[in-house]
Amino acid sequence: MPILQLVPASDWLLGATLLAGMIILLALTEYLFRLRPQSAEAMRKFIHLGTGVAVLPAPWLFHSSLPILLITISFAAANLWSIRRGRLKSIHEVSRASFGTFYYPLSFAILLLLFWERHVMILSIAFALMAFGDAAAGLVAQQFPQRKILPLAWDKKSLHGCAAMFVASALIIGTGLLVFRQSHALSFVVGFGVAIAIGLLATAAETLSWRGSDNLTVPLLSALGLFVVLNPETQQKFLLGEVLAVLITVAAFKTRSLDLSGAIAAFLIGTIIFGIGGWPFAIPLLVFFIGSSLLSHLPQRAGQIAKEIIAKSSRRDATQVFANGLPQALVVIAILFLKKEFAFLLYLGGVAAATADTWATEIGLRFGKQPRSIINGEAVTPGTSGGITFAGVLGAILGAAMIALAGWWSFSLFANGEISRRNLIGVAIAGVLAHFIDSLLGATLQRRNQCVVCDRITERDEHCGALTQYFSGWRRLDNDMVNIVCGVSGILLAMMANLL
């Protein structure tokens, strides 16, 4: 094959040597684990650090990325197989189920594909954060037996561990910027700010990690942040955007609009949207977030009845934030590759969908009369997914229209561009239609549970102090998944309206 002929023989030899060394390291770790099975966590960190030391010099040792790319992909596949089969217990037999050993080589393979040719500095710093930052933070945190555990639902994270992760990340980034000082034009002060900004991003990604996902999110989000902040045209926008994201999420946490996990997730989403998109993208999101938060704090006539059914409270957690913001954040990342006006319309469609759906629920519960099923028109209990009211539909129209208007104003003011009236109407219609798609899914396919104590049908996993049991719908299609579908629908419908 021609591509193989372009790789020097020395690279293949070096790759074979590296592969053999890593296999020997794994075999040694497995042997030591059988002697001391209680040391699985230490063995895992040893492999983490050892492979980092072995692979980090790759850009200087290899002429081509292909041999190292084949090695990483092979290890990702082998680790996934061993996790499924219960093999290699020295690195998989830990206190919590994790796919971290699969994500670790996978993320390095992605970094290789994206940055090998043009951004060796970003590749090296992002990989060093994954290889050394998390491990160093874990080792430091273990020195504090009386650690303060953060109130996160899916994993145990300590305040000491997060602080150690931030310090380690900032030091690694700062050191990387010094080592590669010929590759950028950052002053010491700006470089210090970049180390703090990307360190916060890496720490937030690690704090919200689940089942080892930090081995994927920490390096990729850090690489994205470095890519944007090292561009002189977007540097100031990114740093100011992150500051704005911090201020808004702290305020939302203090006013109890978000819990801790929701605030961290909102910081990540806000940094991407504010830091990459700037004010044109920030203002519609602020209209959604501030308006939804204000509505959620208004008294409800049917509030107690609805609380018995709705899965989440008005204080949003990370899954709710990601469900309403992740598709839109991915569209903002796409402006690095797509025409800005086109990506902006897709983004508005996603935000309009989330706003229409949220405002329909909040306004319907407070000002609507008897809700009716969107399928057959029968009366349903307030808060039931798929139930609609006339006030709720008006709320959906109002929310989508507000986002379209906010987008028109912010784009014309801050991007010096103009969005046609037809496209604005298309965005509003896309948001309202996506809201109806959400309601249809809620009435038909969304999962419902039943309380084992009072037999009430609910979306909650717990009711009357006991775990609920599955009743109907698709088991994995909960309210958060339906919200993701709603956002994606708004994006796709806005794209169709723009193309037509």
Secondary structure, DSSP 8 states (H G I E B T S, - for coil): -HHHHTS-HHHHHHHHHHHHHHHHHHHHHHHHHHH-GGGHHHHHHHHHHHHHHHHTTHHHH-S-SHHHHHHHHHHHHHHHHHHHHT--HHHH-SSS---HHHHHHHHHHHHHHHHTTT-HHHHHHHHHIIIIIHHHHHHHHTT-SS--B---SSS--BHHHHHHHHHHHHHHHHHHHHHTGGG----HHHHHHHHHHHHHHHHHHHHT--TTTHHHHHHHHHHHHHHHHTSTTTHHHHHHHHHHHHHHHHHHHHTTSB-HHHHHHHHHHHHHIIIII-HHHHHHHHHHHHHHHHHHTS--TTHHHHHTT-SS-SSB-HHHHHHHHHHHHHHHHHTTTS-HHHHHHHHHHHHHHHHHHHHHHHHHHHH--S-EETTT--B--TT-TTEE-HHHHHHHHHHHHHHHHHHHHHHHHHS-----HHHHHHHHHHHHHHHHHHHHHHHHTS-EEE-TTT--EES-SEETTEE-EEEES-TT--HHHHHHHHHHHHHHHHHHHHH-
